[in-house]
Amino acid sequence: MPTYAYRCRECTESFELNRPMSESGAPAKCPEGHEDTVRLLTTVALTGSASAQPPSGGCCGGACGCG
């Protein structure tokens, strides 16, 4: 089940909820019971296969001369 991050506009607390994707747009109450919340955008890191090679050339692939 996906985890969604929210922020309460009343108390400014951030919190997460595990809920089905079908309920991703449903309103969410913060742990303090406030209803004025907004869902935050989150990023997901995807990993490749074990044989994937990291780019060569340092932090930026060599474009800055670091590698």
SEFIZA-3560 file (N, C-alpha, C; in Angstrom, 3 decimals):
REM SEFIZA-3560
<numar><xx>0.846</xx><yy>-1.166</yy><zz>0.000</zz><atom>N</atom></numar>
<numar><xx>0.000</xx><yy>0.000</yy><zz>0.000</zz><atom>CA</atom></numar>
<numar><xx>0.899</xx><yy>1.238</yy><zz>0.000</zz><atom>C</atom></numar>
<numar><xx>0.637</xx><yy>2.206</yy><zz>-0.882</zz><atom>N</atom></numar>
<numar><xx>1.478</xx><yy>3.405</yy><zz>-0.958</zz><atom>CA</atom></numar>
<numar><xx>1.374</xx><yy>4.282</yy><zz>0.287</zz><atom>C</atom></numar>
<numar><xx>2.443</xx><yy>5.009</yy><zz>0.546</zz><atom>N</atom></numar>
<numar><xx>2.487</xx><yy>5.976</yy><zz>1.642</zz><atom>CA</atom></numar>
<numar><xx>2.405</xx><yy>7.370</yy><zz>1.038</zz><atom>C</atom></numar>
<numar><xx>1.511</xx><yy>8.184</yy><zz>1.557</zz><atom>N</atom></numar>
<numar><xx>1.339</xx><yy>9.552</yy><zz>1.086</zz><atom>CA</atom></numar>
<numar><xx>1.704</xx><yy>10.523</yy><zz>2.202</zz><atom>C</atom></numar>
<numar><xx>2.391</xx><yy>11.604</yy><zz>1.843</zz><atom>N</atom></numar>
<numar><xx>2.800</xx><yy>12.613</yy><zz>2.813</zz><atom>CA</atom></numar>
<numar><xx>1.850</xx><yy>13.799</yy><zz>2.736</zz><atom>C</atom></numar>
<numar><xx>1.526</xx><yy>14.347</yy><zz>3.899</zz><atom>N</atom></numar>
<numar><xx>0.611</xx><yy>15.487</yy><zz>3.999</zz><atom>CA</atom></numar>
<numar><xx>1.203</xx><yy>16.523</yy><zz>4.939</zz><atom>C</atom></numar>
<numar><xx>0.708</xx><yy>17.766</yy><zz>4.818</zz><atom>N</atom></numar>
<numar><xx>1.059</xx><yy>18.827</yy><zz>5.755</zz><atom>CA</atom></numar>
<numar><xx>-0.225</xx><yy>19.507</yy><zz>6.179</zz><atom>C</atom></numar>
<numar><xx>-0.341</xx><yy>19.765</yy><zz>7.474</zz><atom>N</atom></numar>
<numar><xx>-1.505</xx><yy>20.436</yy><zz>8.030</zz><atom>CA</atom></numar>
<numar><xx>-1.300</xx><yy>21.938</yy><zz>7.908</zz><atom>C</atom></numar>
<numar><xx>-2.276</xx><yy>22.638</yy><zz>7.367</zz><atom>N</atom></numar>
<numar><xx>-2.178</xx><yy>24.085</yy><zz>7.222</zz><atom>CA</atom></numar>
<numar><xx>-2.466</xx><yy>24.809</yy><zz>8.532</zz><atom>C</atom></numar>
<numar><xx>-3.093</xx><yy>24.137</yy><zz>9.475</zz><atom>N</atom></numar>
<numar><xx>-3.426</xx><yy>24.770</yy><zz>10.754</zz><atom>CA</atom></numar>
<numar><xx>-2.271</xx><yy>24.695</yy><zz>11.743</zz><atom>C</atom></numar>
<numar><xx>-1.688</xx><yy>23.511</yy><zz>11.935</zz><atom>N</atom></numar>
<numar><xx>-0.612</xx><yy>23.364</yy><zz>12.922</zz><atom>CA</atom></numar>
<numar><xx>0.762</xx><yy>23.176</yy><zz>12.271</zz><atom>C</atom></numar>
<numar><xx>0.826</xx><yy>23.155</yy><zz>10.951</zz><atom>N</atom></numar>
<numar><xx>2.040</xx><yy>23.011</yy><zz>10.129</zz><atom>CA</atom></numar>
<numar><xx>2.781</xx><yy>21.690</yy><zz>10.322</zz><atom>C</atom></numar>
<numar><xx>2.160</xx><yy>20.709</yy><zz>10.960</zz><atom>N</atom></numar>
<numar><xx>2.785</xx><yy>19.394</yy><zz>11.126</zz><atom>CA</atom></numar>
<numar><xx>2.731</xx><yy>18.622</yy><zz>9.805</zz><atom>C</atom></numar>
<numar><xx>3.778</xx><yy>17.856</yy><zz>9.521</zz><atom>N</atom></numar>
<numar><xx>3.797</xx><yy>16.942</yy><zz>8.384</zz><atom>CA</atom></numar>
<numar><xx>3.561</xx><yy>15.539</yy><zz>8.907</zz><atom>C</atom></numar>
<numar><xx>2.846</xx><yy>14.732</yy><zz>8.120</zz><atom>N</atom></numar>
<numar><xx>2.547</xx><yy>13.364</yy><zz>8.532</zz><atom>CA</atom></numar>
<numar><xx>2.358</xx><yy>12.502</yy><zz>7.294</zz><atom>C</atom></numar>
<numar><xx>2.404</xx><yy>11.196</yy><zz>7.499</zz><atom>N</atom></numar>
<numar><xx>2.243</xx><yy>10.237</yy><zz>6.408</zz><atom>CA</atom></numar>
<numar><xx>1.087</xx><yy>9.306</yy><zz>6.703</zz><atom>C</atom></numar>
<numar><xx>0.426</xx><yy>8.868</yy><zz>5.629</zz><atom>N</atom></numar>
<numar><xx>-0.658</xx><yy>7.894</yy><zz>5.740</zz><atom>CA</atom></numar>
<numar><xx>-0.448</xx><yy>6.795</yy><zz>4.717</zz><atom>C</atom></numar>
<numar><xx>-0.678</xx><yy>5.562</yy><zz>5.124</zz><atom>N</atom></numar>
<numar><xx>-0.704</xx><yy>4.435</yy><zz>4.203</zz><atom>CA</atom></numar>
<numar><xx>-2.152</xx><yy>4.247</yy><zz>3.782</zz><atom>C</atom></numar>
<numar><xx>-2.393</xx><yy>4.368</yy><zz>2.482</zz><atom>N</atom></numar>
<numar><xx>-3.761</xx><yy>4.198</yy><zz>1.988</zz><atom>CA</atom></numar>
<numar><xx>-3.726</xx><yy>3.693</yy><zz>0.553</zz><atom>C</atom></numar>
<numar><xx>-4.808</xx><yy>3.057</yy><zz>0.129</zz><atom>N</atom></numar>
<numar><xx>-4.862</xx><yy>2.552</yy><zz>-1.249</zz><atom>CA</atom></numar>
<numar><xx>-4.791</xx><yy>3.701</yy><zz>-2.255</zz><atom>C</atom></numar>
<numar><xx>-4.306</xx><yy>3.418</yy><zz>-3.440</zz><atom>N</atom></numar>
<numar><xx>-4.227</xx><yy>4.436</yy><zz>-4.478</zz><atom>CA</atom></numar>
<numar><xx>-5.602</xx><yy>5.007</yy><zz>-4.800</zz><atom>C</atom></numar>
<numar><xx>-6.632</xx><yy>4.213</yy><zz>-4.663</zz><atom>N</atom></numar>
<numar><xx>-7.985</xx><yy>4.686</yy><zz>-4.951</zz><atom>CA</atom></numar>
<numar><xx>-8.431</xx><yy>5.776</yy><zz>-3.985</zz><atom>C</atom></numar>
<numar><xx>-7.744</xx><yy>5.908</yy><zz>-2.833</zz><atom>N</atom></numar>
<numar><xx>-8.081</xx><yy>6.925</yy><zz>-1.840</zz><atom>CA</atom></numar>
<numar><xx>-7.034</xx><yy>8.039</yy><zz>-1.784</zz><atom>C</atom></numar>
<numar><xx>-6.155</xx><yy>8.102</yy><zz>-2.785</zz><atom>N</atom></numar>
<numar><xx>-5.055</xx><yy>9.072</yy><zz>-2.744</zz><atom>CA</atom></numar>
<numar><xx>-5.549</xx><yy>10.519</yy><zz>-2.734</zz><atom>C</atom></numar>
<numar><xx>-6.682</xx><yy>10.796</yy><zz>-3.333</zz><atom>N</atom></numar>
<numar><xx>-7.200</xx><yy>12.153</yy><zz>-3.375</zz><atom>CA</atom></numar>
<numar><xx>-8.191</xx><yy>12.477</yy><zz>-2.276</zz><atom>C</atom></numar>
<numar><xx>-8.482</xx><yy>11.507</yy><zz>-1.422</zz><atom>N</atom></numar>
<numar><xx>-9.451</xx><yy>11.719</yy><zz>-0.342</zz><atom>CA</atom></numar>
<numar><xx>-8.877</xx><yy>12.652</yy><zz>0.714</zz><atom>C</atom></numar>
<numar><xx>-9.714</xx><yy>13.455</yy><zz>1.362</zz><atom>N</atom></numar>
<numar><xx>-9.231</xx><yy>14.327</yy><zz>2.440</zz><atom>CA</atom></numar>
<numar><xx>-8.577</xx><yy>13.518</yy><zz>3.559</zz><atom>C</atom></numar>
<numar><xx>-7.594</xx><yy>14.137</yy><zz>4.216</zz><atom>N</atom></numar>
<numar><xx>-6.888</xx><yy>13.469</yy><zz>5.308</zz><atom>CA</atom></numar>
<numar><xx>-6.831</xx><yy>14.395</yy><zz>6.513</zz><atom>C</atom></numar>
<numar><xx>-7.185</xx><yy>13.897</yy><zz>7.683</zz><atom>N</atom></numar>
<numar><xx>-7.064</xx><yy>14.662</yy><zz>8.921</zz><atom>CA</atom></numar>
<numar><xx>-5.659</xx><yy>14.482</yy><zz>9.472</zz><atom>C</atom></numar>
<numar><xx>-5.111</xx><yy>15.548</yy><zz>10.044</zz><atom>N</atom></numar>
<numar><xx>-3.796</xx><yy>15.432</yy><zz>10.675</zz><atom>CA</atom></numar>
<numar><xx>-3.962</xx><yy>14.723</yy><zz>12.018</zz><atom>C</atom></numar>
<numar><xx>-2.862</xx><yy>14.271</yy><zz>12.624</zz><atom>N</atom></numar>
<numar><xx>-2.946</xx><yy>13.573</yy><zz>13.913</zz><atom>CA</atom></numar>
<numar><xx>-3.606</xx><yy>14.398</yy><zz>15.014</zz><atom>C</atom></numar>
<numar><xx>-3.602</xx><yy>15.731</yy><zz>14.878</zz><atom>N</atom></numar>
<numar><xx>-4.236</xx><yy>16.603</yy><zz>15.865</zz><atom>CA</atom></numar>
<numar><xx>-5.729</xx><yy>16.777</yy><zz>15.587</zz><atom>C</atom></numar>
<numar><xx>-6.210</xx><yy>16.225</yy><zz>14.466</zz><atom>N</atom></numar>
<numar><xx>-7.634</xx><yy>16.291</yy><zz>14.136</zz><atom>CA</atom></numar>
<numar><xx>-8.036</xx><yy>17.417</yy><zz>13.204</zz><atom>C</atom></numar>
<numar><xx>-7.075</xx><yy>18.223</yy><zz>12.753</zz><atom>N</atom></numar>
<numar><xx>-7.383</xx><yy>19.308</yy><zz>11.824</zz><atom>CA</atom></numar>
<numar><xx>-7.689</xx><yy>18.740</yy><zz>10.439</zz><atom>C</atom></numar>
<numar><xx>-8.578</xx><yy>19.403</yy><zz>9.724</zz><atom>N</atom></numar>
<numar><xx>-8.990</xx><yy>18.906</yy><zz>8.404</zz><atom>CA</atom></numar>
<numar><xx>-8.389</xx><yy>19.687</yy><zz>7.246</zz><atom>C</atom></numar>
<numar><xx>-7.759</xx><yy>20.821</yy><zz>7.501</zz><atom>N</atom></numar>
<numar><xx>-7.188</xx><yy>21.644</yy><zz>6.433</zz><atom>CA</atom></numar>
<numar><xx>-5.771</xx><yy>21.159</yy><zz>6.125</zz><atom>C</atom></numar>
<numar><xx>-5.681</xx><yy>20.113</yy><zz>5.308</zz><atom>N</atom></numar>
<numar><xx>-4.388</xx><yy>19.512</yy><zz>4.977</zz><atom>CA</atom></numar>
<numar><xx>-4.170</xx><yy>19.529</yy><zz>3.472</zz><atom>C</atom></numar>
<numar><xx>-2.932</xx><yy>19.396</yy><zz>3.090</zz><atom>N</atom></numar>
<numar><xx>-2.561</xx><yy>19.344</yy><zz>1.681</zz><atom>CA</atom></numar>
<numar><xx>-1.592</xx><yy>18.177</yy><zz>1.484</zz><atom>C</atom></numar>
<numar><xx>-1.784</xx><yy>17.432</yy><zz>0.397</zz><atom>N</atom></numar>
<numar><xx>-0.882</xx><yy>16.326</yy><zz>0.098</zz><atom>CA</atom></numar>
<numar><xx>0.398</xx><yy>16.868</yy><zz>-0.505</zz><atom>C</atom></numar>
<numar><xx>1.534</xx><yy>16.356</yy><zz>-0.059</zz><atom>N</atom></numar>
<numar><xx>2.839</xx><yy>16.797</yy><zz>-0.539</zz><atom>CA</atom></numar>
<numar><xx>3.306</xx><yy>15.895</yy><zz>-1.677</zz><atom>C</atom></numar>
<numar><xx>4.084</xx><yy>16.457</yy><zz>-2.561</zz><atom>N</atom></numar>
<numar><xx>4.688</xx><yy>15.661</yy><zz>-3.622</zz><atom>CA</atom></numar>
<numar><xx>5.918</xx><yy>14.974</yy><zz>-3.057</zz><atom>C</atom></numar>
<numar><xx>6.065</xx><yy>13.707</yy><zz>-3.342</zz><atom>N</atom></numar>
<numar><xx>7.221</xx><yy>12.958</yy><zz>-2.877</zz><atom>CA</atom></numar>
<numar><xx>7.910</xx><yy>12.318</yy><zz>-4.067</zz><atom>C</atom></numar>
<numar><xx>9.166</xx><yy>11.953</yy><zz>-3.894</zz><atom>N</atom></numar>
<numar><xx>9.905</xx><yy>11.291</yy><zz>-4.956</zz><atom>CA</atom></numar>
<numar><xx>10.160</xx><yy>9.848</yy><zz>-4.555</zz><atom>C</atom></numar>
<numar><xx>10.304</xx><yy>9.023</yy><zz>-5.553</zz><atom>N</atom></numar>
<numar><xx>10.572</xx><yy>7.606</yy><zz>-5.327</zz><atom>CA</atom></numar>
<numar><xx>11.851</xx><yy>7.262</yy><zz>-6.060</zz><atom>C</atom></numar>
<numar><xx>12.766</xx><yy>6.642</yy><zz>-5.367</zz><atom>N</atom></numar>
<numar><xx>14.014</xx><yy>6.214</yy><zz>-5.993</zz><atom>CA</atom></numar>
<numar><xx>13.832</xx><yy>4.805</yy><zz>-6.539</zz><atom>C</atom></numar>
<numar><xx>14.117</xx><yy>4.638</yy><zz>-7.800</zz><atom>N</atom></numar>
<numar><xx>14.048</xx><yy>3.325</yy><zz>-8.430</zz><atom>CA</atom></numar>
<numar><xx>15.467</xx><yy>2.853</yy><zz>-8.678</zz><atom>C</atom></numar>
<numar><xx>15.716</xx><yy>1.596</yy><zz>-8.408</zz><atom>N</atom></numar>
<numar><xx>17.056</xx><yy>1.060</yy><zz>-8.618</zz><atom>CA</atom></numar>
<numar><xx>17.054</xx><yy>0.149</yy><zz>-9.823</zz><atom>C</atom></numar>
<numar><xx>18.191</xx><yy>0.093</yy><zz>-10.495</zz><atom>N</atom></numar>
<numar><xx>18.339</xx><yy>-0.766</yy><zz>-11.659</zz><atom>CA</atom></numar>
<numar><xx>18.819</xx><yy>-2.142</yy><zz>-11.248</zz><atom>C</atom></numar>
<numar><xx>19.241</xx><yy>-2.889</yy><zz>-12.230</zz><atom>N</atom></numar>
<numar><xx>19.733</xx><yy>-4.233</yy><zz>-11.954</zz><atom>CA</atom></numar>
<numar><xx>21.105</xx><yy>-4.162</yy><zz>-11.288</zz><atom>C</atom></numar>
<numar><xx>21.536</xx><yy>-5.256</yy><zz>-10.719</zz><atom>N</atom></numar>
<numar><xx>22.823</xx><yy>-5.318</yy><zz>-10.030</zz><atom>CA</atom></numar>
<numar><xx>23.985</xx><yy>-5.118</yy><zz>-10.995</zz><atom>C</atom></numar>
<numar><xx>23.770</xx><yy>-5.351</yy><zz>-12.279</zz><atom>N</atom></numar>
<numar><xx>24.852</xx><yy>-5.214</yy><zz>-13.248</zz><atom>CA</atom></numar>
<numar><xx>24.966</xx><yy>-3.792</yy><zz>-13.790</zz><atom>C</atom></numar>
<numar><xx>24.082</xx><yy>-2.897</yy><zz>-13.407</zz><atom>N</atom></numar>
<numar><xx>24.132</xx><yy>-1.519</yy><zz>-13.895</zz><atom>CA</atom></numar>
<numar><xx>25.386</xx><yy>-0.837</yy><zz>-13.373</zz><atom>C</atom></numar>
<numar><xx>26.066</xx><yy>-0.107</yy><zz>-14.238</zz><atom>N</atom></numar>
<numar><xx>27.293</xx><yy>0.585</yy><zz>-13.879</zz><atom>CA</atom></numar>
<numar><xx>26.996</xx><yy>2.059</yy><zz>-13.629</zz><atom>C</atom></numar>
<numar><xx>27.575</xx><yy>2.646</yy><zz>-12.581</zz><atom>N</atom></numar>
<numar><xx>27.387</xx><yy>4.074</yy><zz>-12.349</zz><atom>CA</atom></numar>
<numar><xx>28.091</xx><yy>4.876</yy><zz>-13.437</zz><atom>C</atom></numar>
<numar><xx>27.635</xx><yy>6.090</yy><zz>-13.701</zz><atom>N</atom></numar>
<numar><xx>28.311</xx><yy>6.899</yy><zz>-14.718</zz><atom>CA</atom></numar>
<numar><xx>29.735</xx><yy>7.208</yy><zz>-14.296</zz><atom>C</atom></numar>
<numar><xx>30.632</xx><yy>7.258</yy><zz>-15.261</zz><atom>N</atom></numar>
<numar><xx>32.020</xx><yy>7.572</yy><zz>-14.938</zz><atom>CA</atom></numar>
<numar><xx>32.222</xx><yy>9.071</yy><zz>-14.988</zz><atom>C</atom></numar>
<numar><xx>33.276</xx><yy>9.554</yy><zz>-14.362</zz><atom>N</atom></numar>
<numar><xx>33.589</xx><yy>10.960</yy><zz>-14.449</zz><atom>CA</atom></numar>
<numar><xx>33.189</xx><yy>11.760</yy><zz>-13.230</zz><atom>C</atom></numar>
<numar><xx>33.014</xx><yy>11.148</yy><zz>-12.094</zz><atom>N</atom></numar>
<numar><xx>32.733</xx><yy>11.892</yy><zz>-10.867</zz><atom>CA</atom></numar>
<numar><xx>31.273</xx><yy>12.269</yy><zz>-10.699</zz><atom>C</atom></numar>
<numar><xx>31.047</xx><yy>13.376</yy><zz>-10.011</zz><atom>N</atom></numar>
<numar><xx>29.707</xx><yy>13.747</yy><zz>-9.577</zz><atom>CA</atom></numar>
<numar><xx>28.773</xx><yy>14.144</yy><zz>-10.704</zz><atom>C</atom></numar>
<numar><xx>29.303</xx><yy>14.646</yy><zz>-11.823</zz><atom>N</atom></numar>
<numar><xx>28.417</xx><yy>15.132</yy><zz>-12.883</zz><atom>CA</atom></numar>
<numar><xx>28.729</xx><yy>14.485</yy><zz>-14.231</zz><atom>C</atom></numar>
<numar><xx>29.364</xx><yy>13.332</yy><zz>-14.209</zz><atom>N</atom></numar>
<numar><xx>29.699</xx><yy>12.648</yy><zz>-15.447</zz><atom>CA</atom></numar>
<numar><xx>30.906</xx><yy>13.244</yy><zz>-16.146</zz><atom>C</atom></numar>
<numar><xx>31.665</xx><yy>14.096</yy><zz>-15.440</zz><atom>N</atom></numar>
<numar><xx>32.868</xx><yy>14.675</yy><zz>-16.012</zz><atom>CA</atom></numar>
<numar><xx>32.697</xx><yy>16.070</yy><zz>-16.585</zz><atom>C</atom></numar>
<numar><xx>31.494</xx><yy>16.599</yy><zz>-16.590</zz><atom>N</atom></numar>
<numar><xx>31.250</xx><yy>17.909</yy><zz>-17.195</zz><atom>CA</atom></numar>
<numar><xx>31.951</xx><yy>19.059</yy><zz>-16.468</zz><atom>C</atom></numar>
<numar><xx>32.198</xx><yy>18.905</yy><zz>-15.164</zz><atom>N</atom></numar>
<numar><xx>32.835</xx><yy>19.991</yy><zz>-14.426</zz><atom>CA</atom></numar>
<numar><xx>34.325</xx><yy>19.772</yy><zz>-14.217</zz><atom>C</atom></numar>
<numar><xx>34.865</xx><yy>18.694</yy><zz>-14.748</zz><atom>N</atom></numar>
<numar><xx>36.279</xx><yy>18.404</yy><zz>-14.590</zz><atom>CA</atom></numar>
<numar><xx>36.639</xx><yy>17.749</yy><zz>-13.272</zz><atom>C</atom></numar>
<numar><xx>35.645</xx><yy>17.273</yy><zz>-12.516</zz><atom>N</atom></numar>
<numar><xx>35.910</xx><yy>16.689</yy><zz>-11.197</zz><atom>CA</atom></numar>
<numar><xx>36.348</xx><yy>15.231</yy><zz>-11.282</zz><atom>C</atom></numar>
<numar><xx>36.124</xx><yy>14.603</yy><zz>-12.369</zz><atom>N</atom></numar>
<numar><xx>36.354</xx><yy>13.186</yy><zz>-12.387</zz><atom>CA</atom></numar>
<numar><xx>37.580</xx><yy>12.761</yy><zz>-13.043</zz><atom>C</atom></numar>
//
